[in-house]
Amino acid sequence: MTIPTGGYLDGQFLVAMPGMPDERFARSLIYVCAHSAEGAMGIIVNQPSPGLEFPDLLAQLDIIPSGADIRLPPKAEKLKVLKGGPVETGRGFVLHSADFYIDNSTLPIDEGICLTATVDILRAIARGDGPADAIFALGYAGWGAGQLETEINENGWLNCPADKDLLFDHGFETKHERALRKIGIDPGMLSASAGHA
C-alpha cells in the first residue's frame, strides 16, 4: 500500500504484516490519529488489556465509588480497556464518534471520528451521556520523523481507510484479519518474508 495523495495517514488503519519484527505490534490494527513530517501517533484498537475492566478503572480514578452495587449504563459496562501502545501506558485515550465534543480537549481526526484524552469524557461515559461509539485505550503507538514511512516501505505495515464499524466493534480477536480482508487480502496467503523487485 502507499501513502495517500495528501501525504499523511490521519484517519487510516495500519495493519501489521506477518513479518512484523516488533512483537508489541504483532497482529495489531492501529488507528492513526496524527501523522505529519514530525512523526505519527496512533492507537492499537484490537488488543484488550488483560485483567483490567473499565468499571474498575473508573473506580481507581474516583469517577465512581468502588463497590458491587454500582450500576453503570450498559455502554459503559461493556467498554473494554485496550492496550493502545507502548508509549505513556498510564495515560488514557478515547477514540469516539463525533457526537461528543469537549472544547479545547477533543481532536477531530477524520469524518465522524475524534480523540479525547481527558477524564471528562470518562465521567460522561459513566453518566451515560458520552459518545454513541467509543473505545478506551491506555497508551499509544508513536513514531519519530520518517520512522513510520520507513516501516511501511520495509513491509512492516499495510494501510487502508479506516472503517468506523470495524474500529468500534468488540470482536477484537478478528479485527486484524477483517482489516486484511477489507484490503482484499486473504490472511492465509500472506508470507512472513517480504521481497522487493
Backbone hydrogen bonds in HBPLUS format (Angstrom, degrees):
<---DONOR---> <-ACCEPTOR-->    atom                        ^
c    i                          cat <-CA-CA->   ^        H-A-AA   ^      H-
h    n   atom  resd res      DA  || num        DHA   H-A  angle D-A-AA Bond
n    s   type  num  typ     dist DA aas  dist angle  dist       angle   num
A0007-GLY N   A0004-PRO O   2.74 MM   3  5.42 157.6  1.79 123.4 131.4     1
A0012-GLN N   A0009-LEU O   2.95 MM   3  5.33 140.9  2.10 150.7 144.1     2
A0011-GLY N   A0032-VAL O   2.86 MM  21  5.47 159.0  1.90 158.4 155.0     3
A0032-VAL N   A0012-GLN O   2.91 MM  20  5.53 175.5  1.91 170.8 172.3     4
A0013-PHE N   A0160-CYS O   2.76 MM 147  5.36 171.8  1.77 171.1 173.0     5
A0160-CYS N   A0013-PHE O   3.10 MM 147  5.36 148.8  2.20 138.8 146.1     6
A0014-LEU N   A0030-ILE O   2.76 MM  16  4.99 150.1  1.85 144.0 153.0     7
A0030-ILE N   A0014-LEU O   2.91 MM  16  4.99 167.0  1.93 147.7 152.2     8
A0015-VAL N   A0158-LEU O   2.74 MM 143  5.08 165.9  1.76 149.9 154.4     9
A0158-LEU N   A0015-VAL O   2.92 MM 143  5.08 152.3  2.00 138.7 147.7    10
A0016-ALA N   A0028-SER O   3.05 MM  12  5.45 173.5  2.06 168.6 167.3    11
A0017-MET N   A0156-GLY O   3.01 MM 139  5.38 166.7  2.03 137.5 135.8    12
A0020-MET N   A0017-MET O   3.05 MM   3  5.50 151.6  2.13 127.5 126.3    13
A0025-PHE N   A0022-ASP O   2.91 MM   3  5.72 160.3  1.95 124.8 130.9    14
A0026-ALA N   A0023-GLU O   3.20 MM   3  4.97 165.1  2.22 101.2 105.8    15
A0028-SER N   A0025-PHE O   3.07 MM   3  5.17 144.6  2.20 137.4 128.5    16
A0045-VAL N   A0029-LEU O   2.82 MM  16  5.86 166.4  1.84 167.3 171.1    17
A0031-TYR N   A0043-ILE O   2.86 MM  12  5.31 163.1  1.89 149.4 148.3    18
A0043-ILE N   A0031-TYR O   2.92 MM  12  5.31 153.3  1.99 145.1 149.5    19
A0033-CYS N   A0041-MET O   2.86 MM   8  5.74 142.2  2.00 137.9 150.3    20
A0034-ALA N   A0041-MET O   3.14 MM   7  5.21 161.0  2.18 148.7 148.1    21
A0041-MET N   A0034-ALA O   2.79 MM   7  5.21 150.7  1.87 155.1 155.5    22
A0036-SER N   A0039-GLY O   2.85 MM   3  5.44 164.0  1.88 164.1 169.6    23
A0039-GLY N   A0036-SER O   3.17 MM   3  5.44 153.1  2.25 106.9 114.3    24
A0040-ALA N   A0143-TRP O   3.02 MM 103  5.06 154.9  2.08 130.2 135.3    25
A0143-TRP N   A0040-ALA O   2.94 MM 103  5.06 155.8  2.00 145.4 144.4    26
A0042-GLY N   A0141-ALA O   2.90 MM  99  5.18 157.2  1.95 148.7 153.4    27
A0141-ALA N   A0042-GLY O   2.81 MM  99  5.18 173.8  1.81 155.4 157.0    28
A0044-ILE N   A0084-GLY O   2.88 MM  40  4.45 166.5  1.89 116.7 121.1    29
A0083-LYS N   A0047-GLN O   2.69 MM  36  5.55 167.0  1.70 173.5 174.7    30
A0049-SER N   A0081-VAL O   2.73 MM  32  5.63 172.2  1.74 149.5 146.7    31
A0052-LEU N   A0049-SER O   3.42 MM   3  5.94 160.0  2.46 135.6 132.6    32
A0056-ASP N   A0053-GLU O   3.10 MM   3  5.37 119.6  2.48 104.5 119.0    33
A0057-LEU N   A0053-GLU O   3.07 MM   4  6.41 152.9  2.15 151.6 160.0    34
A0058-LEU N   A0054-PHE O   2.94 MM   4  6.27 157.3  1.99 156.7 162.8    35
A0059-ALA N   A0055-PRO O   3.05 MM   4  6.31 150.3  2.14 143.0 150.7    36
A0060-GLN N   A0056-ASP O   2.89 MM   4  6.20 155.1  1.96 147.9 155.0    37
A0061-LEU N   A0057-LEU O   2.99 MM   4  6.25 146.1  2.11 147.4 156.1    38
A0063-ILE N   A0058-LEU O   2.89 MM   5  5.15 156.8  1.94 166.2 161.4    39
A0064-ILE N   A0058-LEU O   3.42 MM   6  5.76 154.6  2.49 113.5 114.6    40
A0062-ASP N   A0059-ALA O   3.01 MM   3  4.95 159.9  2.06 106.1 110.8    41
A0070-ILE N   A0067-GLY O   3.46 MM   3  5.99 169.4  2.48 116.1 117.2    42
A0076-ALA N   A0073-PRO O   2.96 MM   3  5.38 120.3  2.33 111.4 126.2    43
A0077-GLU N   A0073-PRO O   2.97 MM   4  6.21 158.2  2.01 158.4 165.5    44
A0078-LYS N   A0074-PRO O   3.08 MM   4  6.24 146.9  2.19 146.4 153.6    45
A0079-LEU N   A0076-ALA O   3.36 MM   3  5.21 144.5  2.50  95.0 104.7    46
A0082-LEU N   A0136-PHE O   2.90 MM  54  6.14 155.2  1.96 144.6 152.8    47
A0138-LEU N   A0082-LEU O   2.89 MM  56  6.22 162.2  1.92 159.8 158.7    48
A0084-GLY N   A0138-LEU O   2.86 MM  54  5.18 143.7  1.99 125.2 132.5    49
A0087-VAL N   A0140-TYR O   2.91 MM  53  5.19 159.6  1.95 160.0 161.8    50
A0140-TYR N   A0087-VAL O   2.91 MM  53  5.19 145.7  2.03 138.3 149.3    51
A0091-ARG N   A0088-GLU O   3.01 MM   3  5.59 165.8  2.03 123.2 126.1    52
A0139-GLY N   A0091-ARG O   2.86 MM  48  5.58 160.8  1.90 168.9 169.5    53
A0093-PHE N   A0137-ALA O   2.76 MM  44  5.24 151.0  1.85 155.2 164.3    54
A0137-ALA N   A0093-PHE O   2.83 MM  44  5.24 163.1  1.86 155.9 161.6    55
A0094-VAL N   A0116-THR O   2.88 MM  22  5.30 158.5  1.93 151.8 158.8    56
A0116-THR N   A0094-VAL O   2.95 MM  22  5.30 159.9  1.99 148.6 155.1    57
A0095-LEU N   A0135-ILE O   3.02 MM  40  5.43 146.5  2.14 154.5 161.7    58
A0135-ILE N   A0095-LEU O   2.89 MM  40  5.43 149.9  1.98 156.2 163.5    59
A0096-HIS N   A0114-CYS O   2.91 MM  18  5.35 162.5  1.94 145.7 149.7    60
A0114-CYS N   A0096-HIS O   2.81 MM  18  5.35 163.7  1.83 159.2 163.9    61
A0097-SER N   A0133-ASP O   2.96 MM  36  5.27 150.4  2.05 146.0 146.2    62
A0098-ALA N   A0112-GLY O   3.14 MM  14  4.81 128.3  2.42 116.0 116.5    63
A0105-SER N   A0102-ILE O   3.00 MM   3  5.38 154.6  2.07 138.4 136.3    64
A0106-THR N   A0102-ILE O   2.98 MM   4  5.31 154.0  2.05 163.5 156.5    65
A0107-LEU N   A0115-LEU O   2.78 MM   8  5.10 172.4  1.78 154.5 156.7    66
A0115-LEU N   A0107-LEU O   2.88 MM   8  5.10 148.6  1.98 134.7 145.0    67
A0109-ILE N   A0113-ILE O   2.90 MM   4  5.78 167.3  1.92 152.5 155.0    68
A0110-ASP N   A0113-ILE O   3.32 MM   3  5.34 158.5  2.37 137.3 143.6    69
A0113-ILE N   A0110-ASP O   2.95 MM   3  5.34 176.8  1.95 134.6 135.6    70
A0122-LEU N   A0119-VAL O   3.08 MM   3  5.15 120.6  2.44  97.6 112.6    71
A0123-ARG N   A0119-VAL O   3.04 MM   4  6.42 152.7  2.11 152.2 159.9    72
A0124-ALA N   A0120-ASP O   3.01 MM   4  6.29 156.4  2.07 145.4 151.8    73
A0125-ILE N   A0121-ILE O   2.93 MM   4  6.17 156.9  1.98 146.6 152.5    74
A0126-ALA N   A0122-LEU O   2.95 MM   4  6.14 158.6  1.99 145.9 152.0    75
A0127-ARG N   A0123-ARG O   2.96 MM   4  6.23 139.6  2.13 143.6 154.5    76
A0128-GLY N   A0124-ALA O   3.03 MM   4  6.20 123.7  2.36 137.0 151.6    77
A0129-ASP N   A0124-ALA O   2.92 MM   5  5.20 142.0  2.07 157.2 153.0    78
A0128-GLY N   A0125-ILE O   3.08 MM   3  5.05 138.6  2.26  95.9 108.0    79
A0147-GLN N   A0144-GLY O   3.05 MM   3  5.38 157.5  2.11 124.5 131.2    80
A0150-THR N   A0146-GLY O   3.07 MM   4  6.23 153.6  2.14 145.6 152.7    81
A0151-GLU N   A0147-GLN O   3.01 MM   4  6.31 158.7  2.06 150.4 155.8    82
A0152-ILE N   A0148-LEU O   2.90 MM   4  6.19 153.2  1.98 153.2 160.6    83
A0153-ASN N   A0149-GLU O   2.94 MM   4  6.16 162.4  1.97 148.4 153.2    84
A0154-GLU N   A0150-THR O   2.93 MM   4  6.13 134.8  2.14 143.3 155.9    85
A0156-GLY N   A0151-GLU O   2.80 MM   5  5.18 159.6  1.84 166.1 162.0    86
A0155-ASN N   A0152-ILE O   3.03 MM   3  5.16 150.8  2.12 114.4 114.9    87
A0167-LEU N   A0163-ASP O   2.80 MM   4  6.00 160.8  1.83 159.3 166.0    88
A0168-PHE N   A0164-LYS O   3.00 MM   4  6.10 166.1  2.02 155.1 156.1    89
A0169-ASP N   A0165-ASP O   3.11 MM   4  6.00 129.4  2.38 140.4 151.1    90
A0174-THR N   A0171-GLY O   3.11 MM   3  5.81 154.7  2.17 119.5 126.5    91
A0175-LYS N   A0172-PHE O   3.35 MM   3  5.29 158.1  2.40 102.0 108.3    92
A0178-ARG N   A0174-THR O   2.93 MM   4  6.09 163.6  1.96 157.9 163.2    93
A0179-ALA N   A0175-LYS O   2.86 MM   4  6.02 149.8  1.95 149.8 157.4    94
A0180-LEU N   A0176-HIS O   3.08 MM   4  6.41 155.8  2.14 148.3 154.6    95
A0181-ARG N   A0177-GLU O   2.98 MM   4  6.29 158.6  2.03 149.4 155.4    96
A0182-LYS N   A0178-ARG O   2.91 MM   4  6.10 142.4  2.05 138.6 149.1    97
A0183-ILE N   A0179-ALA O   3.19 MM   4  6.52 140.5  2.35 141.7 150.8    98
A0183-ILE N   A0180-LEU O   3.08 MM   3  5.20 128.0  2.36  98.2 111.4    99
A0185-ILE N   A0180-LEU O   2.94 MM   5  5.26 165.1  1.96 141.3 139.1   100
A0184-GLY N   A0181-ARG O   2.88 MM   3  4.77 136.3  2.08  93.4 107.2   101
A0189-MET N   A0186-ASP O   2.81 MM   3  5.46 159.9  1.85 125.0 131.9   102
A0190-LEU N   A0187-PRO O   3.32 MM   3  5.54 164.5  2.34 107.2 111.8   103
